[in-house]
Amino acid sequence: MGNITVEEFTALIAGITGRIAGQTLDSQLDARLNAEFPADGAEFNRVFEACKAAIAAGWMCDREAGGIKFGRVIKPGDAIHGFSVDVVEMKDCRGPHHRHPNGEIDMIMPLDAGAEFDGRGKGWLVYPSGHAHYPTVTGGKAIVLYLLPGGAIEFTK
């Protein structure tokens, strides 16, 4: 994919968030995302390639703590329908416990064939409002993109 700018990445994400804006974050949305943007589909893979290119370019996942590379890529706003975008790169580790007041949509992109995020392989995972967890990657290395309505996340003290 070569170099990708934040603006180009924002446009790519807006193509997805525009189709799910205002939807309740639940198992139905989980199924819909996996059907409309399948893990082996063109749109999913465009985002995956863009993430790999942006991480290589150094502007995505530009912070690191506890072996986890991370960073907020896009603040919540109208351009992506009120969501924020965070991207992490994790390998066989557990992240800090946190809660999602408005829920969370995860796009799971394994870099190693067997890598899973919270027990799920390549594809989408939707958590409802109020869900709390230790985000965990097992079976190798993965990139996980988080869409957070309103950018809301509360780390446990």
C-alpha positions as CSV (number, residue, x, y, z in Angstrom):
1,M,0.0,0.0,0.0
2,G,3.0,2.3,0.5
3,N,2.6,5.5,2.5
4,I,-0.8,6.4,3.8
5,T,-1.8,9.6,5.4
6,V,-4.0,10.1,8.5
7,E,-6.5,11.8,6.1
8,E,-6.6,8.8,3.8
9,F,-6.9,6.5,6.8
10,T,-9.8,8.6,8.1
11,A,-11.6,8.4,4.8
12,L,-11.2,4.6,4.8
13,I,-12.6,4.3,8.3
14,A,-15.5,6.7,7.5
15,G,-16.6,4.2,4.8
16,I,-17.2,1.7,7.6
17,T,-18.5,4.0,10.4
18,G,-21.0,5.6,8.0
19,R,-22.7,2.3,7.6
20,I,-23.0,1.6,11.3
21,A,-23.5,5.0,12.9
22,G,-26.4,5.1,15.4
23,Q,-26.5,1.3,15.6
24,T,-26.8,-0.4,19.0
25,L,-23.5,-2.2,19.9
26,D,-24.7,-5.8,20.4
27,S,-24.5,-9.3,18.9
28,Q,-26.6,-8.3,15.9
29,L,-24.1,-5.6,15.0
30,D,-21.3,-8.1,15.5
31,A,-22.9,-10.5,13.0
32,R,-23.7,-7.6,10.6
33,L,-20.0,-6.4,10.5
34,N,-18.7,-9.9,10.0
35,A,-21.2,-10.3,7.1
36,E,-20.8,-6.9,5.5
37,F,-17.0,-6.5,6.0
38,P,-15.8,-10.1,6.0
39,A,-12.3,-10.9,7.2
40,D,-11.4,-12.1,3.7
41,G,-13.0,-9.2,2.0
42,A,-11.5,-6.2,0.1
43,E,-12.6,-3.5,2.6
44,F,-11.3,-5.4,5.6
45,N,-8.0,-6.1,3.9
46,R,-7.6,-2.4,2.8
47,V,-7.8,-1.3,6.4
48,F,-5.4,-4.2,7.5
49,E,-2.9,-3.1,4.8
50,A,-3.3,0.5,5.8
51,C,-2.6,-0.3,9.5
52,K,0.5,-2.3,8.6
53,A,1.8,0.6,6.4
54,A,1.0,3.3,9.0
55,I,2.7,1.3,11.8
56,A,5.8,0.8,9.5
57,A,5.7,4.6,8.8
58,G,5.7,5.3,12.5
59,W,2.6,7.4,13.0
60,M,0.3,4.6,14.1
61,C,1.0,2.7,17.4
62,D,3.7,5.3,18.2
63,R,3.6,4.7,22.0
64,E,4.6,1.6,23.9
65,A,3.9,0.2,27.4
66,G,4.2,-3.3,28.8
67,G,5.1,-4.7,25.4
68,I,2.0,-3.2,23.8
69,K,2.3,-0.7,21.0
70,F,-0.7,1.7,20.9
71,G,-2.1,5.1,20.0
72,R,-5.2,7.0,19.4
73,V,-5.2,7.5,15.6
74,I,-8.4,9.6,15.2
75,K,-10.2,11.6,17.9
76,P,-14.0,11.2,18.0
77,G,-15.7,13.5,15.5
78,D,-18.1,14.1,12.7
79,A,-15.6,12.8,10.1
80,I,-16.0,9.3,11.4
81,H,-19.6,9.6,12.8
82,G,-18.7,10.2,16.5
83,F,-16.3,7.3,16.9
84,S,-12.7,7.4,17.9
85,V,-10.1,5.1,16.5
86,D,-7.3,3.5,18.6
87,V,-4.9,0.9,17.2
88,V,-2.8,-1.6,19.3
89,E,-0.2,-4.2,18.3
90,M,0.0,-6.9,20.9
91,K,1.8,-10.3,21.1
92,D,0.8,-13.0,23.6
93,C,-0.1,-10.5,26.3
94,R,-2.9,-9.0,28.4
95,G,-3.6,-5.3,28.4
96,P,-4.8,-3.1,31.2
97,H,-8.4,-3.7,32.6
98,H,-10.9,-1.2,31.3
99,R,-14.6,-0.5,30.8
100,H,-16.5,0.7,27.7
101,P,-19.3,3.0,28.8
102,N,-20.7,3.1,25.2
103,G,-19.4,-0.3,24.1
104,E,-16.5,-1.1,21.7
105,I,-16.1,-2.4,18.2
106,D,-12.9,-4.4,17.6
107,M,-11.4,-5.2,14.2
108,I,-9.0,-8.1,14.8
109,M,-6.1,-8.4,12.3
110,P,-3.8,-11.3,13.2
111,L,-0.1,-10.9,12.0
112,D,0.5,-14.5,13.1
113,A,-1.9,-17.2,11.7
114,G,-3.1,-18.4,15.1
115,A,-3.4,-15.1,16.9
116,E,-6.6,-14.3,18.6
117,F,-8.0,-11.3,20.5
118,D,-10.2,-12.2,23.5
119,G,-10.6,-15.7,21.9
120,R,-11.6,-14.4,18.5
121,G,-9.6,-14.7,15.3
122,K,-9.6,-12.4,12.2
123,G,-12.7,-10.4,11.9
124,W,-15.0,-8.2,14.1
125,L,-16.0,-8.4,17.8
126,V,-18.6,-6.1,19.3
127,Y,-18.9,-5.4,23.0
128,P,-22.0,-3.8,24.4
129,S,-22.2,-0.7,26.6
130,G,-20.8,-1.2,30.1
131,H,-18.6,-4.2,29.1
132,A,-15.3,-4.5,31.0
133,H,-12.3,-6.7,30.2
134,Y,-8.6,-7.3,30.1
135,P,-7.9,-7.1,26.3
136,T,-5.8,-10.2,25.6
137,V,-4.0,-11.5,22.6
138,T,-3.0,-15.2,22.4
139,G,-1.3,-17.4,19.8
140,G,1.1,-14.7,18.4
141,K,0.9,-11.1,17.3
142,A,-2.1,-9.2,16.2
143,I,-3.2,-5.6,15.3
144,V,-6.5,-4.6,16.9
145,L,-8.4,-1.5,15.8
146,Y,-10.9,-0.2,18.3
147,L,-13.9,2.0,17.4
148,L,-15.2,3.7,20.5
149,P,-18.5,5.7,20.4
150,G,-17.6,9.1,21.7
151,G,-14.1,7.9,22.4
152,A,-15.3,6.6,25.8
153,I,-13.0,4.3,27.7
154,E,-12.4,4.1,31.5
155,F,-9.3,2.4,32.7
156,T,-9.7,0.6,36.1
157,K,-7.7,2.2,38.9
